[in-house]
């Protein structure tokens, strides 16, 4: 487990701190499987591993928040950067840094 599933609550109900913790957990989970993303494994297997490890890590503990559209956009942007890296060589622009 990369990070506990308990949320980092703010008295004002803001989700910024929890989003930062989620992004850190996504980075860590992604890095743990770094060699796998460019391996010759089947695409369906990569998608399954990405959904089960990276996406679920990003969404863990977020269900207790009332997220606004900008919060969802931040999560989507962060996860999409990692998906672009998994594309075949030459298709991706750059490796994710977030």
Secondary structure, DSSP 4 states (H G I P E B T S, - for coil): --S-SS----TT---HHHHHHHHHHHHHHHHHTHHHHTSS--HHHHHHHIIIIIIHHHHTTGGGS---HHHHHHHHHHHHHHHHHHSPTTT--S----
